[in-house]
Each structure stands twice: as C-alpha cells, then as structure tokens.
Amino acid sequence: MSTAFDIRWPDGEAEPPATPLVFASPHSGRLYPDDMNPALDPLCIRRTEDARVDDLVGEGPVLGAPLIRALTARAYLDVNRDPAELDPRLFSEALPADARTLSPRVAAGLGVVARVASGGAEIYDRRLSLAEGLGRIARVHQPYHDALSRLLARARRAHGFAVLIDWHSMPATAAPGVDFVLGDRFGAACSPALTGAVEKILAEAGYRTARNSPFAGGYTTEHYGRPHHRTHALQVEINRGLYLDEARLETTADFERLRGDLGGIIARLVAADWRRLLAH
C-alpha cells in the first residue's frame, strides 16, 4: 500500500466510470515521515494542513466520484507544486539547472519542499541535502501524480473528457466574507460553464463565493486544466472558519453541518449533465 496517497473508490465501482468527475485532496495528508526531523513545533507545522478536507468531501466516492487524497503532509512534500520548484535557501547543494527557483511560491518559502510553515516560521534548523529533496519527490510527488493522471485518463476514455475538482481549505482571514474561492486560472483551466455551475450550486446552498482571488489555482489546476485537451480542472477553497478551530486544529460544532451541505452539493455535481454543460 502506498504511503503517498490512497484512492477512495465508489462502492461497486464499475467500468466505465459513471461520472467524468474526479476529486482530489492534495493537502489533507497527516503523515509526517521519520526522516523529516523538523525543528518547529508540531502544531505549528500541522497548521499548514488543509485539515479534514478529505473527510468533508467524503461523500464523493459514495455518490460516484473517486477521491484521491495525499496521505503525506504537505509540509514534508507538497504535491500541489511543480516538482522543479526547489528553494535554494533550503538546500545545501547547487540545484539542477531546470529548477524553478524564481517562482512566487519558492520566493514565499513554499516550494515543493516547504522551507516555512504558517506565519513564515522556519521548519528546519538545517539545510537539506538535494538527495533528501529529490527522494521525497520520487516517493510522494511522482506516485501521486501518476495515479491522478490515470484517474483522469480513465474518465476521458469513458466520457470523452474529465472534470477534476481539487479540494482545499483556506485560513478564515484569507478572504473575509467569502465561504468558497473558486480558482480556474482566470478561465484558462476549465470551461466557464464548470466554474459557473459550481458557483450556482454553492450560492443556492447559501454560501458566498469568489473567483480567483486570492487563490486562482495551484500546480494541479494549472498542470491538468487543459479544456482543449478534454480535461477541465477547478480548485475549490473552503473557508476553515466554517468548520475548524484554526488555533487548536479541532473541528467545531459546524463540521457535520458543512459536511452534510457538501454532500448535497456533491450530489448535484455528480448528477449534472456535464456533456451538455461543457458543450457551451
């Protein structure tokens, strides 16, 4: 069994899959491998997690959409980053020539191997060897994306296209007054019909949404979102204030209500006629 990810399949999963939808939760992993050896307080590191997002959207497989979720924590290796986003301030050796050392995420200390945790605190009191970083990529990033690619290819074979929903959570202070942020790379990662449909369903459930601000979609949305190549990708950020005590990383009394609401929202997504919607 992989320690990088797992896939929750619909019960009695049949071929071909019943829906073109594929769900992903790349930042809800709670596994911290022994070789990480951080210097930072564990609770501070854990605040980088999209805590319990995989559970919030757990109705996806029940209703027909497979869910791939990272098991390894994003502070160890972030599968929602380009594997070339290596931070020169973190590693003790020269980086490969193709390393994307100038990306905004690397500049913020949030490359594929993060240098800082929430609030900008340094995770390590040492520099990592390049072999450590590349080993993490090989053990976690590559297997996760190989599996996600297979899920999307499977949906395309069955339906002619795939619809990836990449589920995340955001600090309550990131977008005041907003419950969900929909990131479609400013229309580049999916048909406007997908963003519009999700926006409408959320609004009808009583939730406030924003598009692309402050989160337009990360590596996963950018990498897989190719509408002209039959794959649509949308990043959905959930306000943690809806369900989580962010200081203690404990769910609040509203967790079950939100999970129930998301079950209804997911049911509508699964039931949607995506072939008709995406044809426009």
C-alpha positions as CSV (number, residue, x, y, z in Angstrom):
1,M,0.0,0.0,0.0
2,S,1.3,3.5,-0.9
3,T,2.1,5.9,1.9
4,A,1.9,8.8,-0.6
5,F,-1.8,8.6,-1.4
6,D,-4.9,6.5,-1.5
7,I,-7.9,6.4,-3.7
8,R,-11.4,6.1,-2.3
9,W,-13.4,4.3,-5.0
10,P,-17.2,4.4,-5.4
11,D,-18.9,1.3,-3.9
12,G,-19.3,-1.3,-6.6
13,E,-17.2,0.7,-8.9
14,A,-18.0,-0.3,-12.5
15,E,-16.3,0.1,-15.8
16,P,-16.8,2.5,-17.4
17,P,-17.0,5.0,-14.5
18,A,-20.4,6.6,-14.0
19,T,-19.2,10.2,-14.0
20,P,-16.4,12.2,-15.5
21,L,-15.8,13.8,-12.1
22,V,-12.5,13.1,-10.3
23,F,-12.0,14.6,-6.8
24,A,-8.6,15.3,-5.3
25,S,-7.5,16.4,-1.8
26,P,-3.8,17.1,-2.0
27,H,-3.2,19.0,1.3
28,S,-5.1,17.0,3.8
29,G,-2.3,14.4,4.5
30,R,-1.5,13.8,8.1
31,L,1.6,11.6,7.8
32,Y,5.0,13.0,8.8
33,P,7.8,10.6,7.9
34,D,10.5,10.0,10.4
35,D,13.2,11.4,8.2
36,M,11.6,14.9,8.2
37,N,13.3,15.9,11.6
38,P,11.7,19.4,11.8
39,A,12.9,21.9,14.4
40,L,9.5,23.6,14.5
41,D,6.7,22.9,17.0
42,P,4.4,20.1,15.6
43,L,1.2,22.0,16.0
44,C,2.7,25.0,14.1
45,I,3.7,22.6,11.2
46,R,0.3,21.0,11.2
47,R,-1.4,24.3,10.6
48,T,-0.2,24.1,7.1
49,E,-2.6,21.1,6.6
50,D,-6.0,21.5,4.9
51,A,-7.3,19.8,7.9
52,R,-10.1,17.2,7.4
53,V,-10.9,18.4,3.8
54,D,-10.8,14.7,2.7
55,D,-13.5,14.0,5.3
56,L,-15.6,17.0,4.3
57,V,-15.8,15.7,0.7
58,G,-16.0,12.1,1.7
59,E,-19.4,11.7,0.1
60,G,-17.8,12.0,-3.4
61,P,-17.0,8.3,-3.6
62,V,-20.3,7.3,-2.0
63,L,-22.1,9.3,-4.8
64,G,-19.9,8.1,-7.6
65,A,-16.8,10.3,-7.9
66,P,-13.4,8.7,-7.0
67,L,-11.3,10.7,-4.5
68,I,-7.5,10.7,-4.5
69,R,-6.0,12.1,-1.3
70,A,-2.4,12.7,-0.4
71,L,-1.5,10.9,2.8
72,T,1.8,12.5,3.4
73,A,1.7,16.0,4.9
74,R,2.3,19.0,2.6
75,A,5.0,20.3,4.9
76,Y,7.0,17.2,4.0
77,L,6.3,17.3,0.3
78,D,3.7,19.4,-1.5
79,V,2.1,17.6,-4.3
80,N,0.4,20.8,-5.4
81,R,3.7,22.3,-6.5
82,D,5.8,21.9,-9.7
83,P,8.5,19.3,-8.8
84,A,11.0,21.7,-10.1
85,E,10.0,24.4,-7.6
86,L,13.1,23.9,-5.4
87,D,14.2,26.6,-2.8
88,P,17.9,27.4,-3.0
89,R,17.7,28.7,0.6
90,L,16.7,25.2,1.8
91,F,19.2,23.0,0.1
92,S,22.9,22.7,0.9
93,E,23.9,22.0,-2.7
94,A,23.6,23.6,-6.1
95,L,20.2,22.8,-7.6
96,P,19.5,21.3,-11.1
97,A,19.7,23.8,-14.0
98,D,16.0,23.4,-14.6
99,A,15.0,24.3,-11.0
100,R,12.3,27.0,-10.9
101,T,14.0,29.0,-8.1
102,L,12.3,32.3,-9.0
103,S,8.7,31.2,-8.8
104,P,6.5,33.2,-6.4
105,R,5.8,30.1,-4.3
106,V,9.5,29.4,-3.9
107,A,10.1,33.1,-3.0
108,A,7.5,32.7,-0.2
109,G,9.3,29.6,1.1
110,L,6.6,27.3,-0.2
111,G,8.3,25.3,-2.9
112,V,7.7,21.6,-3.5
113,V,9.6,21.0,-0.2
114,A,8.5,23.8,2.0
115,R,11.0,25.9,3.9
116,V,8.5,27.7,6.1
117,A,5.2,26.9,7.8
118,S,2.2,29.1,8.5
119,G,3.2,32.5,9.6
120,G,6.6,32.2,8.0
121,A,8.3,30.2,10.7
122,E,11.3,28.2,9.5
123,I,10.6,24.4,9.6
124,Y,14.2,23.3,9.8
125,D,17.3,24.4,11.7
126,R,19.5,22.9,9.0
127,R,19.8,22.8,5.2
128,L,18.6,19.6,3.5
129,S,20.7,17.7,1.0
130,L,19.5,17.7,-2.5
131,A,19.2,13.9,-2.3
132,E,16.6,14.3,0.5
133,G,14.5,16.6,-1.6
134,L,14.7,14.6,-4.7
135,G,13.9,11.4,-2.7
136,R,10.8,13.0,-1.4
137,I,9.7,13.9,-4.9
138,A,10.3,10.4,-6.1
139,R,8.5,8.7,-3.2
140,V,5.5,11.1,-2.9
141,H,5.0,13.6,-5.7
142,Q,5.6,11.2,-8.6
143,P,3.3,8.4,-7.4
144,Y,0.5,10.8,-6.5
145,H,0.5,12.4,-9.9
146,D,0.9,9.1,-11.8
147,A,-2.2,7.9,-10.0
148,L,-4.1,11.2,-10.7
149,S,-3.2,11.1,-14.3
150,R,-4.5,7.6,-14.6
151,L,-7.8,8.6,-13.0
152,L,-8.2,11.4,-15.4
153,A,-7.3,9.3,-18.4
154,R,-9.9,6.7,-17.3
155,A,-12.6,9.4,-17.2
156,R,-11.6,10.7,-20.6
157,R,-11.8,7.2,-22.1
158,A,-15.3,6.7,-20.7
159,H,-16.8,10.1,-21.2
160,G,-14.7,11.9,-23.8
161,F,-13.5,14.4,-21.1
162,A,-12.6,14.6,-17.5
163,V,-13.6,17.1,-14.8
164,L,-11.1,17.5,-11.9
165,I,-12.2,19.2,-8.7
166,D,-9.2,19.9,-6.5
167,W,-10.4,20.5,-2.9
168,H,-8.6,22.7,-0.4
169,S,-9.2,24.9,2.6
170,M,-8.0,28.4,3.4
171,P,-7.5,30.4,6.6
172,A,-10.5,32.4,7.6
173,T,-8.5,35.6,7.2
174,A,-7.5,34.9,3.6
175,A,-10.8,36.0,2.1
176,P,-13.0,37.8,4.7
177,G,-16.7,37.4,4.0
178,V,-16.2,34.6,1.5
179,D,-17.0,30.9,2.1
180,F,-15.6,29.3,-1.0
181,V,-13.0,30.6,-3.5
182,L,-13.2,29.0,-7.0
183,G,-9.9,29.0,-8.8
184,D,-9.9,28.3,-12.6
185,R,-6.7,30.2,-13.5
186,F,-8.8,33.1,-14.7
187,G,-10.7,30.9,-17.1
188,A,-7.7,29.0,-18.5
189,A,-8.1,25.7,-16.6
190,C,-11.7,24.9,-17.4
191,S,-14.8,25.9,-19.3
192,P,-16.6,28.9,-17.8
193,A,-19.6,26.6,-17.5
194,L,-17.9,24.5,-14.9
195,T,-17.0,27.4,-12.7
196,G,-20.4,28.9,-13.2
197,A,-22.2,25.6,-12.4
198,V,-20.3,25.2,-9.1
199,E,-20.8,28.8,-8.2
200,K,-24.5,28.5,-8.8
201,I,-24.8,25.3,-6.7
202,L,-22.9,26.9,-3.8
203,A,-25.0,30.0,-3.9
204,E,-28.2,28.1,-3.9
205,A,-26.9,26.3,-0.8
206,G,-26.5,29.7,0.9
207,Y,-22.7,30.1,0.5
208,R,-20.8,33.2,-0.6
209,T,-18.2,32.7,-3.3
210,A,-15.4,34.5,-5.1
211,R,-13.4,33.7,-8.2
212,N,-9.6,33.5,-8.4
213,S,-8.9,35.9,-5.5
214,P,-6.9,35.3,-3.5
215,F,-6.4,31.8,-4.9
216,A,-6.5,31.2,-8.7
217,G,-5.4,27.6,-8.6
218,G,-2.1,25.9,-7.9
219,Y,0.1,23.4,-9.8
220,T,-2.6,20.8,-10.1
221,T,-5.1,23.1,-11.6
222,E,-2.6,24.7,-14.0
223,H,-1.0,21.4,-15.0
224,Y,-4.1,19.4,-15.7
225,G,-6.5,22.1,-16.6
226,R,-6.5,21.8,-20.4
227,P,-10.0,22.3,-21.7
228,H,-8.9,22.0,-25.3
229,H,-7.3,18.6,-24.4
230,R,-10.5,17.4,-22.8
231,T,-9.6,17.9,-19.1
232,H,-11.2,20.6,-17.0
233,A,-9.8,21.5,-13.6
234,L,-11.2,23.7,-10.9
235,Q,-9.7,24.4,-7.5
236,V,-12.2,24.9,-4.6
237,E,-11.0,26.6,-1.4
238,I,-13.2,26.1,1.7
239,N,-13.0,28.8,4.5
240,R,-11.7,27.0,7.6
241,G,-13.8,29.3,9.7
242,L,-16.8,27.3,8.6
243,Y,-15.7,24.1,10.4
244,L,-12.4,24.4,12.2
245,D,-10.8,26.0,15.3
246,E,-7.6,27.0,13.5
247,A,-5.5,27.6,16.6
248,R,-6.2,24.1,18.0
249,L,-6.8,22.3,14.7
250,E,-10.0,20.9,16.1
251,T,-13.3,20.7,14.3
252,T,-16.2,22.9,15.6
253,A,-19.8,22.0,16.1
254,D,-20.4,23.2,12.5
255,F,-18.3,20.5,10.9
256,E,-21.1,18.0,10.5
257,R,-23.5,20.7,9.1
258,L,-20.9,21.7,6.5
259,R,-20.2,18.0,5.6
260,G,-23.9,17.5,5.1
261,D,-24.2,20.6,2.9
262,L,-21.2,19.4,0.9
263,G,-22.8,16.0,0.4
264,G,-25.8,17.7,-1.1
265,I,-23.6,19.9,-3.3
266,I,-21.6,16.9,-4.4
267,A,-24.8,15.0,-5.3
268,R,-25.8,17.8,-7.6
269,L,-22.3,17.9,-9.2
270,V,-22.4,14.1,-9.8
271,A,-25.9,14.3,-11.3
272,A,-25.1,17.2,-13.6
273,D,-25.2,16.7,-17.3
274,W,-21.6,17.6,-17.9
275,R,-21.6,16.7,-21.6
276,R,-24.3,19.3,-22.2
277,L,-22.9,21.9,-19.9
278,L,-19.4,21.8,-21.2
279,A,-20.6,21.8,-24.8
280,H,-21.4,25.5,-24.5
